[in-house]
C-alpha cells in the first residue's frame, strides 16, 4: 500500500454538505457513500471498470490480489475467497463451518 497522508477530521462532513459532525469523524452517517458515489460519477462516469482501468487494474492485473499482496486484505486459508479480515472471519464461519 502506498504511504497515505495523515488526515485530520475537521468537525465538518467531508462529502461537502456542510454538516457539523463529532470529533474524530470525517462524515455524517452514510455520507461516506455519498462522497464515494459522487467521486465515481465525477471522475469515472459512474463506471467501476473505468476506475479500475485508470489505476491499471483489470482482467490481467487483479485489484483484489493487489489488496492481498499489500496486506490490506487476506485470502481464506481454505479456498480462494479474499476480503478484509472481518469478511474472512464471517466467510469462514458460513462457508467452512464443521458439523459437530
VOVO-101450 format. One record per atom (N, C-alpha, C): residue number from 1; residue in three letters; atom name; z, x, y. Coordinates in steps of 0.2 Angstrom, whole numbers, plus 5000, padded with zeros to 4 digits. Example, Ala and Ser with C-alpha at 12.3 -4.5 7.8 and 13.67 -1.06 7.14 Angstrom:
<zalos>
zalo k 1	r ala	a N	c3 5039	c1 5066	c2 4972
zalo k 1	r ala	a CA	c3 5039	c1 5062	c2 4978
zalo k 1	r ala	a C	c3 5039	c1 5066	c2 4984
zalo k 2	r ser	a N	c3 5035	c1 5064	c2 4989
zalo k 2	r ser	a CA	c3 5036	c1 5068	c2 4995
zalo k 2	r ser	a C	c3 5039	c1 5064	c2 5000
</zalos>
This chain:
<zalos>
zalo k 1	r unk	a N	c3 5000	c1 5004	c2 4994
zalo k 1	r unk	a CA	c3 5000	c1 5000	c2 5000
zalo k 1	r unk	a C	c3 5000	c1 5005	c2 5006
zalo k 2	r unk	a N	c3 4996	c1 5003	c2 5011
zalo k 2	r unk	a CA	c3 4996	c1 5006	c2 5017
zalo k 2	r unk	a C	c3 5002	c1 5006	c2 5021
zalo k 3	r unk	a N	c3 5004	c1 5011	c2 5025
zalo k 3	r unk	a CA	c3 5010	c1 5010	c2 5029
zalo k 3	r unk	a C	c3 5009	c1 5005	c2 5035
zalo k 4	r unk	a N	c3 5014	c1 5000	c2 5035
zalo k 4	r unk	a CA	c3 5013	c1 4995	c2 5040
zalo k 4	r unk	a C	c3 5019	c1 4996	c2 5045
zalo k 5	r unk	a N	c3 5017	c1 4994	c2 5051
zalo k 5	r unk	a CA	c3 5022	c1 4995	c2 5057
zalo k 5	r unk	a C	c3 5028	c1 4990	c2 5056
zalo k 6	r unk	a N	c3 5034	c1 4992	c2 5058
zalo k 6	r unk	a CA	c3 5040	c1 4988	c2 5058
zalo k 6	r unk	a C	c3 5039	c1 4983	c2 5063
zalo k 7	r unk	a N	c3 5039	c1 4977	c2 5061
zalo k 7	r unk	a CA	c3 5038	c1 4971	c2 5066
zalo k 7	r unk	a C	c3 5045	c1 4968	c2 5068
zalo k 8	r unk	a N	c3 5046	c1 4966	c2 5074
zalo k 8	r unk	a CA	c3 5052	c1 4963	c2 5076
zalo k 8	r unk	a C	c3 5051	c1 4956	c2 5078
zalo k 9	r unk	a N	c3 5055	c1 4951	c2 5075
zalo k 9	r unk	a CA	c3 5055	c1 4944	c2 5077
zalo k 9	r unk	a C	c3 5057	c1 4943	c2 5084
zalo k 10	r unk	a N	c3 5053	c1 4939	c2 5087
zalo k 10	r unk	a CA	c3 5054	c1 4938	c2 5095
zalo k 10	r unk	a C	c3 5058	c1 4932	c2 5097
zalo k 11	r unk	a N	c3 5059	c1 4928	c2 5092
zalo k 11	r unk	a CA	c3 5063	c1 4921	c2 5093
zalo k 11	r unk	a C	c3 5058	c1 4916	c2 5095
zalo k 12	r unk	a N	c3 5051	c1 4918	c2 5095
zalo k 12	r unk	a CA	c3 5046	c1 4913	c2 5096
zalo k 12	r unk	a C	c3 5041	c1 4913	c2 5090
zalo k 13	r unk	a N	c3 5039	c1 4907	c2 5088
zalo k 13	r unk	a CA	c3 5034	c1 4907	c2 5082
zalo k 13	r unk	a C	c3 5028	c1 4911	c2 5083
zalo k 14	r unk	a N	c3 5026	c1 4915	c2 5078
zalo k 14	r unk	a CA	c3 5020	c1 4920	c2 5078
zalo k 14	r unk	a C	c3 5014	c1 4916	c2 5077
zalo k 15	r unk	a N	c3 5014	c1 4910	c2 5076
zalo k 15	r unk	a CA	c3 5007	c1 4906	c2 5075
zalo k 15	r unk	a C	c3 5004	c1 4905	c2 5082
zalo k 16	r unk	a N	c3 5008	c1 4905	c2 5087
zalo k 16	r unk	a CA	c3 5006	c1 4904	c2 5094
zalo k 16	r unk	a C	c3 5008	c1 4897	c2 5097
zalo k 17	r unk	a N	c3 5011	c1 4893	c2 5093
zalo k 17	r unk	a CA	c3 5013	c1 4887	c2 5095
zalo k 17	r unk	a C	c3 5018	c1 4887	c2 5101
zalo k 18	r unk	a N	c3 5022	c1 4892	c2 5101
zalo k 18	r unk	a CA	c3 5027	c1 4892	c2 5106
zalo k 18	r unk	a C	c3 5034	c1 4890	c2 5104
zalo k 19	r unk	a N	c3 5035	c1 4888	c2 5098
zalo k 19	r unk	a CA	c3 5041	c1 4885	c2 5096
zalo k 19	r unk	a C	c3 5047	c1 4891	c2 5096
zalo k 20	r unk	a N	c3 5053	c1 4889	c2 5098
zalo k 20	r unk	a CA	c3 5058	c1 4894	c2 5098
zalo k 20	r unk	a C	c3 5061	c1 4893	c2 5091
zalo k 21	r unk	a N	c3 5062	c1 4899	c2 5088
zalo k 21	r unk	a CA	c3 5065	c1 4899	c2 5081
zalo k 21	r unk	a C	c3 5071	c1 4904	c2 5081
zalo k 22	r unk	a N	c3 5074	c1 4904	c2 5075
zalo k 22	r unk	a CA	c3 5080	c1 4908	c2 5074
zalo k 22	r unk	a C	c3 5079	c1 4915	c2 5074
zalo k 23	r unk	a N	c3 5084	c1 4919	c2 5075
zalo k 23	r unk	a CA	c3 5084	c1 4926	c2 5075
zalo k 23	r unk	a C	c3 5082	c1 4928	c2 5068
zalo k 24	r unk	a N	c3 5078	c1 4933	c2 5067
zalo k 24	r unk	a CA	c3 5075	c1 4936	c2 5061
zalo k 24	r unk	a C	c3 5069	c1 4932	c2 5058
zalo k 25	r unk	a N	c3 5067	c1 4927	c2 5061
zalo k 25	r unk	a CA	c3 5062	c1 4923	c2 5058
zalo k 25	r unk	a C	c3 5055	c1 4924	c2 5063
zalo k 26	r unk	a N	c3 5050	c1 4924	c2 5059
zalo k 26	r unk	a CA	c3 5043	c1 4925	c2 5063
zalo k 26	r unk	a C	c3 5040	c1 4919	c2 5064
zalo k 27	r unk	a N	c3 5041	c1 4914	c2 5060
zalo k 27	r unk	a CA	c3 5038	c1 4907	c2 5060
zalo k 27	r unk	a C	c3 5042	c1 4901	c2 5060
zalo k 28	r unk	a N	c3 5041	c1 4896	c2 5063
zalo k 28	r unk	a CA	c3 5044	c1 4889	c2 5062
zalo k 28	r unk	a C	c3 5042	c1 4887	c2 5054
zalo k 29	r unk	a N	c3 5046	c1 4883	c2 5051
zalo k 29	r unk	a CA	c3 5044	c1 4881	c2 5044
zalo k 29	r unk	a C	c3 5037	c1 4879	c2 5043
zalo k 30	r unk	a N	c3 5033	c1 4882	c2 5039
zalo k 30	r unk	a CA	c3 5026	c1 4880	c2 5037
zalo k 30	r unk	a C	c3 5021	c1 4883	c2 5042
zalo k 31	r unk	a N	c3 5023	c1 4886	c2 5047
zalo k 31	r unk	a CA	c3 5019	c1 4889	c2 5052
zalo k 31	r unk	a C	c3 5015	c1 4896	c2 5050
zalo k 32	r unk	a N	c3 5018	c1 4899	c2 5045
zalo k 32	r unk	a CA	c3 5015	c1 4905	c2 5042
zalo k 32	r unk	a C	c3 5009	c1 4903	c2 5039
zalo k 33	r unk	a N	c3 5008	c1 4897	c2 5036
zalo k 33	r unk	a CA	c3 5002	c1 4895	c2 5033
zalo k 33	r unk	a C	c3 4997	c1 4892	c2 5038
zalo k 34	r unk	a N	c3 5000	c1 4890	c2 5043
zalo k 34	r unk	a CA	c3 4995	c1 4888	c2 5049
zalo k 34	r unk	a C	c3 4992	c1 4894	c2 5052
zalo k 35	r unk	a N	c3 4996	c1 4899	c2 5053
zalo k 35	r unk	a CA	c3 4993	c1 4905	c2 5056
zalo k 35	r unk	a C	c3 4988	c1 4909	c2 5051
zalo k 36	r unk	a N	c3 4990	c1 4909	c2 5044
zalo k 36	r unk	a CA	c3 4985	c1 4911	c2 5039
zalo k 36	r unk	a C	c3 4979	c1 4908	c2 5039
zalo k 37	r unk	a N	c3 4979	c1 4901	c2 5039
zalo k 37	r unk	a CA	c3 4973	c1 4897	c2 5039
zalo k 37	r unk	a C	c3 4969	c1 4898	c2 5045
zalo k 38	r unk	a N	c3 4972	c1 4899	c2 5051
zalo k 38	r unk	a CA	c3 4969	c1 4900	c2 5057
zalo k 38	r unk	a C	c3 4965	c1 4907	c2 5057
zalo k 39	r unk	a N	c3 4968	c1 4912	c2 5055
zalo k 39	r unk	a CA	c3 4965	c1 4918	c2 5054
zalo k 39	r unk	a C	c3 4959	c1 4918	c2 5050
zalo k 40	r unk	a N	c3 4960	c1 4915	c2 5044
zalo k 40	r unk	a CA	c3 4955	c1 4915	c2 5039
zalo k 40	r unk	a C	c3 4949	c1 4911	c2 5042
zalo k 41	r unk	a N	c3 4950	c1 4905	c2 5046
zalo k 41	r unk	a CA	c3 4945	c1 4902	c2 5049
zalo k 41	r unk	a C	c3 4941	c1 4906	c2 5055
zalo k 42	r unk	a N	c3 4945	c1 4909	c2 5059
zalo k 42	r unk	a CA	c3 4943	c1 4913	c2 5065
zalo k 42	r unk	a C	c3 4939	c1 4919	c2 5063
zalo k 43	r unk	a N	c3 4942	c1 4923	c2 5058
zalo k 43	r unk	a CA	c3 4939	c1 4929	c2 5056
zalo k 43	r unk	a C	c3 4934	c1 4929	c2 5050
zalo k 44	r unk	a N	c3 4934	c1 4924	c2 5046
zalo k 44	r unk	a CA	c3 4931	c1 4924	c2 5040
zalo k 44	r unk	a C	c3 4927	c1 4918	c2 5038
zalo k 45	r unk	a N	c3 4927	c1 4913	c2 5043
zalo k 45	r unk	a CA	c3 4923	c1 4907	c2 5042
zalo k 45	r unk	a C	c3 4926	c1 4903	c2 5037
zalo k 46	r unk	a N	c3 4933	c1 4903	c2 5036
zalo k 46	r unk	a CA	c3 4937	c1 4899	c2 5031
zalo k 46	r unk	a C	c3 4935	c1 4901	c2 5024
zalo k 47	r unk	a N	c3 4932	c1 4907	c2 5023
zalo k 47	r unk	a CA	c3 4930	c1 4909	c2 5017
zalo k 47	r unk	a C	c3 4934	c1 4915	c2 5014
zalo k 48	r unk	a N	c3 4937	c1 4914	c2 5008
zalo k 48	r unk	a CA	c3 4941	c1 4919	c2 5005
zalo k 48	r unk	a C	c3 4936	c1 4925	c2 5002
zalo k 49	r unk	a N	c3 4930	c1 4923	c2 4999
zalo k 49	r unk	a CA	c3 4926	c1 4928	c2 4997
zalo k 49	r unk	a C	c3 4924	c1 4933	c2 5003
zalo k 50	r unk	a N	c3 4923	c1 4930	c2 5009
zalo k 50	r unk	a CA	c3 4921	c1 4934	c2 5015
zalo k 50	r unk	a C	c3 4927	c1 4939	c2 5017
zalo k 51	r unk	a N	c3 4933	c1 4936	c2 5016
zalo k 51	r unk	a CA	c3 4939	c1 4940	c2 5017
zalo k 51	r unk	a C	c3 4939	c1 4946	c2 5012
zalo k 52	r unk	a N	c3 4938	c1 4945	c2 5006
zalo k 52	r unk	a CA	c3 4939	c1 4950	c2 5001
zalo k 52	r unk	a C	c3 4933	c1 4955	c2 5002
zalo k 53	r unk	a N	c3 4927	c1 4952	c2 5003
zalo k 53	r unk	a CA	c3 4921	c1 4957	c2 5004
zalo k 53	r unk	a C	c3 4922	c1 4962	c2 5010
zalo k 54	r unk	a N	c3 4925	c1 4959	c2 5016
zalo k 54	r unk	a CA	c3 4926	c1 4963	c2 5022
zalo k 54	r unk	a C	c3 4931	c1 4969	c2 5020
zalo k 55	r unk	a N	c3 4935	c1 4968	c2 5015
zalo k 55	r unk	a CA	c3 4940	c1 4973	c2 5014
zalo k 55	r unk	a C	c3 4939	c1 4977	c2 5007
zalo k 56	r unk	a N	c3 4932	c1 4976	c2 5005
zalo k 56	r unk	a CA	c3 4930	c1 4980	c2 5000
zalo k 56	r unk	a C	c3 4931	c1 4977	c2 4993
zalo k 57	r unk	a N	c3 4934	c1 4971	c2 4992
zalo k 57	r unk	a CA	c3 4935	c1 4968	c2 4985
zalo k 57	r unk	a C	c3 4930	c1 4963	c2 4983
zalo k 58	r unk	a N	c3 4930	c1 4962	c2 4977
zalo k 58	r unk	a CA	c3 4925	c1 4958	c2 4974
zalo k 58	r unk	a C	c3 4925	c1 4959	c2 4966
zalo k 59	r unk	a N	c3 4920	c1 4956	c2 4963
zalo k 59	r unk	a CA	c3 4919	c1 4957	c2 4956
zalo k 59	r unk	a C	c3 4920	c1 4964	c2 4953
zalo k 60	r unk	a N	c3 4918	c1 4969	c2 4957
zalo k 60	r unk	a CA	c3 4918	c1 4976	c2 4954
zalo k 60	r unk	a C	c3 4924	c1 4980	c2 4957
zalo k 61	r unk	a N	c3 4928	c1 4977	c2 4961
zalo k 61	r unk	a CA	c3 4934	c1 4980	c2 4964
zalo k 61	r unk	a C	c3 4940	c1 4975	c2 4965
zalo k 62	r unk	a N	c3 4944	c1 4974	c2 4960
zalo k 62	r unk	a CA	c3 4949	c1 4969	c2 4959
zalo k 62	r unk	a C	c3 4955	c1 4970	c2 4964
zalo k 63	r unk	a N	c3 4955	c1 4965	c2 4968
zalo k 63	r unk	a CA	c3 4961	c1 4965	c2 4973
zalo k 63	r unk	a C	c3 4968	c1 4964	c2 4969
zalo k 64	r unk	a N	c3 4968	c1 4960	c2 4964
zalo k 64	r unk	a CA	c3 4974	c1 4959	c2 4960
zalo k 64	r unk	a C	c3 4976	c1 4965	c2 4957
zalo k 65	r unk	a N	c3 4971	c1 4969	c2 4954
zalo k 65	r unk	a CA	c3 4973	c1 4976	c2 4951
zalo k 65	r unk	a C	c3 4975	c1 4981	c2 4956
zalo k 66	r unk	a N	c3 4973	c1 4980	c2 4962
zalo k 66	r unk	a CA	c3 4975	c1 4984	c2 4968
zalo k 66	r unk	a C	c3 4982	c1 4983	c2 4969
zalo k 67	r unk	a N	c3 4984	c1 4976	c2 4969
zalo k 67	r unk	a CA	c3 4991	c1 4974	c2 4971
zalo k 67	r unk	a C	c3 4995	c1 4977	c2 4965
zalo k 68	r unk	a N	c3 4993	c1 4977	c2 4959
zalo k 68	r unk	a CA	c3 4997	c1 4980	c2 4954
zalo k 68	r unk	a C	c3 4998	c1 4988	c2 4955
zalo k 69	r unk	a N	c3 4992	c1 4991	c2 4956
zalo k 69	r unk	a CA	c3 4992	c1 4998	c2 4957
zalo k 69	r unk	a C	c3 4996	c1 5001	c2 4962
zalo k 70	r unk	a N	c3 4997	c1 4997	c2 4968
zalo k 70	r unk	a CA	c3 5000	c1 4999	c2 4974
zalo k 70	r unk	a C	c3 5008	c1 4997	c2 4973
zalo k 71	r unk	a N	c3 5010	c1 4994	c2 4967
zalo k 71	r unk	a CA	c3 5017	c1 4992	c2 4966
zalo k 71	r unk	a C	c3 5019	c1 4986	c2 4970
zalo k 72	r unk	a N	c3 5014	c1 4982	c2 4973
zalo k 72	r unk	a CA	c3 5016	c1 4976	c2 4976
zalo k 72	r unk	a C	c3 5017	c1 4970	c2 4971
zalo k 73	r unk	a N	c3 5013	c1 4971	c2 4966
zalo k 73	r unk	a CA	c3 5013	c1 4966	c2 4960
zalo k 73	r unk	a C	c3 5014	c1 4969	c2 4954
zalo k 74	r unk	a N	c3 5015	c1 4965	c2 4949
zalo k 74	r unk	a CA	c3 5017	c1 4968	c2 4942
zalo k 74	r unk	a C	c3 5012	c1 4965	c2 4937
zalo k 75	r unk	a N	c3 5011	c1 4968	c2 4931
zalo k 75	r unk	a CA	c3 5007	c1 4964	c2 4926
zalo k 75	r unk	a C	c3 5012	c1 4963	c2 4920
zalo k 76	r unk	a N	c3 5011	c1 4957	c2 4918
zalo k 76	r unk	a CA	c3 5016	c1 4954	c2 4912
zalo k 76	r unk	a C	c3 5015	c1 4959	c2 4906
zalo k 77	r unk	a N	c3 5021	c1 4961	c2 4903
zalo k 77	r unk	a CA	c3 5020	c1 4966	c2 4898
zalo k 77	r unk	a C	c3 5017	c1 4963	c2 4892
zalo k 78	r unk	a N	c3 5017	c1 4957	c2 4891
zalo k 78	r unk	a CA	c3 5014	c1 4954	c2 4885
zalo k 78	r unk	a C	c3 5007	c1 4951	c2 4886
zalo k 79	r unk	a N	c3 5004	c1 4951	c2 4892
zalo k 79	r unk	a CA	c3 4997	c1 4948	c2 4892
zalo k 79	r unk	a C	c3 4994	c1 4951	c2 4899
zalo k 80	r unk	a N	c3 4989	c1 4948	c2 4901
zalo k 80	r unk	a CA	c3 4985	c1 4951	c2 4907
zalo k 80	r unk	a C	c3 4987	c1 4948	c2 4913
zalo k 81	r unk	a N	c3 4992	c1 4943	c2 4913
zalo k 81	r unk	a CA	c3 4994	c1 4939	c2 4919
zalo k 81	r unk	a C	c3 4997	c1 4944	c2 4924
zalo k 82	r unk	a N	c3 4995	c1 4944	c2 4931
zalo k 82	r unk	a CA	c3 4998	c1 4948	c2 4936
zalo k 82	r unk	a C	c3 5000	c1 4943	c2 4942
zalo k 83	r unk	a N	c3 5005	c1 4946	c2 4945
zalo k 83	r unk	a CA	c3 5008	c1 4942	c2 4951
zalo k 83	r unk	a C	c3 5014	c1 4946	c2 4953
zalo k 84	r unk	a N	c3 5017	c1 4943	c2 4958
zalo k 84	r unk	a CA	c3 5023	c1 4945	c2 4961
zalo k 84	r unk	a C	c3 5029	c1 4945	c2 4956
zalo k 85	r unk	a N	c3 5034	c1 4949	c2 4957
zalo k 85	r unk	a CA	c3 5039	c1 4950	c2 4952
zalo k 85	r unk	a C	c3 5042	c1 4943	c2 4950
zalo k 86	r unk	a N	c3 5043	c1 4939	c2 4955
zalo k 86	r unk	a CA	c3 5046	c1 4932	c2 4954
zalo k 86	r unk	a C	c3 5041	c1 4928	c2 4949
zalo k 87	r unk	a N	c3 5035	c1 4929	c2 4951
zalo k 87	r unk	a CA	c3 5030	c1 4925	c2 4947
zalo k 87	r unk	a C	c3 5029	c1 4927	c2 4940
zalo k 88	r unk	a N	c3 5030	c1 4934	c2 4939
zalo k 88	r unk	a CA	c3 5030	c1 4937	c2 4932
zalo k 88	r unk	a C	c3 5036	c1 4934	c2 4928
zalo k 89	r unk	a N	c3 5042	c1 4933	c2 4931
zalo k 89	r unk	a CA	c3 5048	c1 4931	c2 4928
zalo k 89	r unk	a C	c3 5047	c1 4923	c2 4926
zalo k 90	r unk	a N	c3 5044	c1 4919	c2 4931
zalo k 90	r unk	a CA	c3 5043	c1 4912	c2 4929
zalo k 90	r unk	a C	c3 5037	c1 4912	c2 4923
zalo k 91	r unk	a N	c3 5032	c1 4916	c2 4924
zalo k 91	r unk	a CA	c3 5027	c1 4916	c2 4919
zalo k 91	r unk	a C	c3 5030	c1 4917	c2 4912
zalo k 92	r unk	a N	c3 5034	c1 4923	c2 4912
zalo k 92	r unk	a CA	c3 5037	c1 4925	c2 4905
zalo k 92	r unk	a C	c3 5041	c1 4919	c2 4902
zalo k 93	r unk	a N	c3 5045	c1 4916	c2 4906
zalo k 93	r unk	a CA	c3 5049	c1 4910	c2 4904
zalo k 93	r unk	a C	c3 5045	c1 4904	c2 4901
zalo k 94	r unk	a N	c3 5039	c1 4903	c2 4904
zalo k 94	r unk	a CA	c3 5035	c1 4897	c2 4902
zalo k 94	r unk	a C	c3 5030	c1 4900	c2 4896
zalo k 95	r unk	a N	c3 5027	c1 4905	c2 4897
zalo k 95	r unk	a CA	c3 5021	c1 4907	c2 4893
zalo k 95	r unk	a C	c3 5024	c1 4911	c2 4886
zalo k 96	r unk	a N	c3 5029	c1 4914	c2 4887
zalo k 96	r unk	a CA	c3 5031	c1 4919	c2 4882
zalo k 96	r unk	a C	c3 5038	c1 4917	c2 4879
zalo k 97	r unk	a N	c3 5041	c1 4911	c2 4880
zalo k 97	r unk	a CA	c3 5047	c1 4909	c2 4878
zalo k 97	r unk	a C	c3 5047	c1 4909	c2 4870
zalo k 98	r unk	a N	c3 5053	c1 4911	c2 4867
zalo k 98	r unk	a CA	c3 5053	c1 4912	c2 4860
zalo k 98	r unk	a C	c3 5057	c1 4906	c2 4857
zalo k 99	r unk	a N	c3 5055	c1 4903	c2 4852
zalo k 99	r unk	a CA	c3 5059	c1 4897	c2 4849
zalo k 99	r unk	a C	c3 5065	c1 4900	c2 4846
zalo k 100	r unk	a N	c3 5071	c1 4897	c2 4847
zalo k 100	r unk	a CA	c3 5077	c1 4899	c2 4844
zalo k 100	r unk	a C	c3 5080	c1 4895	c2 4838
</zalos>
